Amino acid sequence: MRKIGFIGCGHMAKALIKGLKSNKSYEILGHDRNKTNIVWLEHEKISFCTLKEICQKSDILMICVKPKDMYDLCFEMQSYVGKEVKIISIAAGITLENLQTALSAGKIYRAMPNIGARHNLGITSIFSFEEKDEILDIFNYLGKALVVEDEDKINLHTSLIGSTPAFYFEIINEFENRLAELLPDDIARRDITLLFLTSLISAIQNGENLDDLIQSIKSKGGTTEAGLNILYDKGFTSIFSEAINTAKNRAAELSMD
Ligand SMILES: NC(=O)c1ccc[n+]([C@@H]2O[C@H](COP(=O)([O-])OP(=O)(O)OC[C@H]3O[C@@H](n4cnc5c(N)ncnc54)[C@H](OP(=O)(O)O)[C@@H]3O)[C@@H](O)[C@H]2O)c1
C-alpha cells in the first residue's frame, strides 16, 4: 500500500483526503501545526506524524499550505526528503522551478485541484517534467486530471477551476437569499436550489448550445428578456470574466512574491 502524506490539512487537503479515503490503494498520513486540523485528523482516524516522520514515511507528499507558508516549510523539509519521494504542491502561483530550488530533492509536481475533489468531482491540472502516471491516477480518482504542457496555463486553471466555484456559490447565495422571500424554511429552500441546479445540469448534459437554451427561455418583450437586459447593460458577463482575469493575475503575482 502506498503512503500519501498531507502536509497542511486545511480546507483543500480535507477535500482531497475525503475524496481519497475510499481508495484502498493508499494509506493517508497527516501533518499540521493547527490544533483544529490535528483534532480533525484524529476524528477521521488519520495518523498524525511530525514533519520529519511524514517526509520519511510517505511515498507521495501532498503539500497543502498557503503560498505564503510554502518556502519556510520547504526549507524545513529539505533535510528530511529523499530523492525518490514524489512531492505535489497545490499552492497557487509557486512555480516548479522555485519548488525545485526550495526543496532540492524529490520528484516535484504542481497540481491545481478544486474543491469538487471532496466528492470525487474535482478537476485538477498537473504540471511536471517527471513521470506522471501515478499522480494522474490519484487525481483521476478524485475526478478528472488534466495535464498542462505550459506552466503559465496553471494560473488560468487556478482561477477558472480553483476560484470560480466561489463565484458560482456567490450567485447561488444570492439566489437563495431571494428564495427566502418565497420559502422561509432553510431545508425546503436548499431542496429547491438543488432541484433548480440539477435541472440546469440536465439541460446542458445533452450538449445543447447555451445560446439556444437562453433563447428557449427568453421571449420578446417578456420577463426573462427584461432581466437579461439588466445583466447585459450592467456588464455582468464582462464583470464575471474580469473576476477570472483578476484571479489569474493574482496567481501570477503570487509566483513573484
Ligand atoms: N481552498 C481551495 O479551494 C484551493 C484550491 C486550489 C488550491 N488551493 C491551494 O491549497 C493551499 C491550501 O489552501 P487552504 O485553503 O486549504 O489553506 P488552509 O485552510 O489555511 O490550510 C493550510 C493549513 O496548513 C497549515 N500550515 C501552514 N504552514 C505549515 C507548516 N509549516 N507546518 C504545518 N502546517 C502548516 C496551516 O496552519 P495555520 O492555520 O496555523 O496557518 C493550515 O492549517 C493553498 O496554497 C492554495 O493556494 C486551495
The ligand as a Tripos MOL2 file, in Angstrom:
@<TRIPOS>MOLECULE
LIG
   48    52     1     0     0
SMALL
NO_CHARGES

@<TRIPOS>ATOM
      1 N1         -9.0980   26.2920   -0.9820 N.am      1 LIG1
      2 C1         -9.1820   25.9750   -2.2770 C.2       1 LIG1
      3 O1        -10.2590   25.8330   -2.8790 O.2       1 LIG1
      4 C2         -7.9040   25.7430   -3.0640 C.ar      1 LIG1
      5 C3         -7.9920   25.3410   -4.4200 C.ar      1 LIG1
      6 C4         -6.7960   25.0720   -5.1040 C.ar      1 LIG1
      7 C5         -5.5790   25.2270   -4.4760 C.ar      1 LIG1
      8 N2         -5.5330   25.6600   -3.1750 N.ar      1 LIG1
      9 C6         -4.2290   25.8190   -2.5370 C.3       1 LIG1
     10 O2         -4.2430   24.9860   -1.4020 O.3       1 LIG1
     11 C7         -3.3590   25.5250   -0.4230 C.3       1 LIG1
     12 C8         -4.0360   25.4500    0.9240 C.3       1 LIG1
     13 O3         -5.2090   26.2480    0.9300 O.3       1 LIG1
     14 P1         -6.2930   26.0420    2.0760 P.3       1 LIG1
     15 O4         -7.4090   26.9460    1.7250 O.co2     1 LIG1
     16 O5         -6.5450   24.5850    2.2740 O.co2     1 LIG1
     17 O6         -5.4500   26.6180    3.3500 O.3       1 LIG1
     18 P2         -5.7490   26.4460    4.9040 P.3       1 LIG1
     19 O7         -7.1670   26.0560    5.1220 O.co2     1 LIG1
     20 O8         -5.2100   27.6610    5.5800 O.co2     1 LIG1
     21 O9         -4.8440   25.2010    5.3320 O.3       1 LIG1
     22 C9         -3.4620   25.2370    5.4160 C.3       1 LIG1
     23 C10        -3.0370   24.5610    6.7020 C.3       1 LIG1
     24 O10        -1.6240   24.3780    6.6720 O.3       1 LIG1
     25 C11        -1.1000   24.7460    7.9360 C.3       1 LIG1
     26 N3          0.3110   25.0880    7.8150 N.ar      1 LIG1
     27 C12         0.8710   26.1790    7.2400 C.ar      1 LIG1
     28 N4          2.2130   26.1240    7.3230 N.ar      1 LIG1
     29 C13         2.5140   24.9960    7.9890 C.ar      1 LIG1
     30 C14         3.7370   24.4020    8.4070 C.ar      1 LIG1
     31 N5          4.9200   24.9780    8.1570 N.pl3     1 LIG1
     32 N6          3.6800   23.2350    9.0820 N.ar      1 LIG1
     33 C15         2.4840   22.6470    9.3390 C.ar      1 LIG1
     34 N7          1.2900   23.1600    8.9750 N.ar      1 LIG1
     35 C16         1.3040   24.3170    8.2960 C.ar      1 LIG1
     36 C17        -1.9530   25.9170    8.3380 C.3       1 LIG1
     37 O11        -1.7960   26.2110    9.7130 O.3       1 LIG1
     38 P3         -2.1620   27.6960   10.2640 P.3       1 LIG1
     39 O12        -3.6560   27.7730   10.2680 O.co2     1 LIG1
     40 O13        -1.5340   27.7260   11.6170 O.co2     1 LIG1
     41 O14        -1.5390   28.6730    9.3040 O.co2     1 LIG1
     42 C18        -3.3430   25.4010    7.9580 C.3       1 LIG1
     43 O15        -3.8620   24.5560    8.9540 O.3       1 LIG1
     44 C19        -3.0300   26.9630   -0.8560 C.3       1 LIG1
     45 O16        -1.7020   27.0120   -1.2950 O.3       1 LIG1
     46 C20        -3.9670   27.2330   -2.0100 C.3       1 LIG1
     47 O17        -3.3460   28.0160   -2.9980 O.3       1 LIG1
     48 C21        -6.6670   25.9020   -2.4530 C.ar      1 LIG1
@<TRIPOS>BOND
     1     1     2 1
     2     2     3 2
     3     2     4 1
     4     4     5 ar
     5     4    48 ar
     6     5     6 ar
     7     6     7 ar
     8     7     8 ar
     9     8     9 1
    10     8    48 ar
    11     9    10 1
    12     9    46 1
    13    10    11 1
    14    11    12 1
    15    11    44 1
    16    12    13 1
    17    13    14 1
    18    14    15 2
    19    14    16 1
    20    14    17 1
    21    17    18 1
    22    18    19 2
    23    18    20 1
    24    18    21 1
    25    21    22 1
    26    22    23 1
    27    23    24 1
    28    23    42 1
    29    24    25 1
    30    25    26 1
    31    25    36 1
    32    26    27 ar
    33    26    35 ar
    34    27    28 ar
    35    28    29 ar
    36    29    30 ar
    37    29    35 ar
    38    30    31 1
    39    30    32 ar
    40    32    33 ar
    41    33    34 ar
    42    34    35 ar
    43    36    37 1
    44    36    42 1
    45    37    38 1
    46    38    39 2
    47    38    40 1
    48    38    41 1
    49    42    43 1
    50    44    45 1
    51    44    46 1
    52    46    47 1
@<TRIPOS>SUBSTRUCTURE
     1 LIG1         1 GROUP 0 **** ****
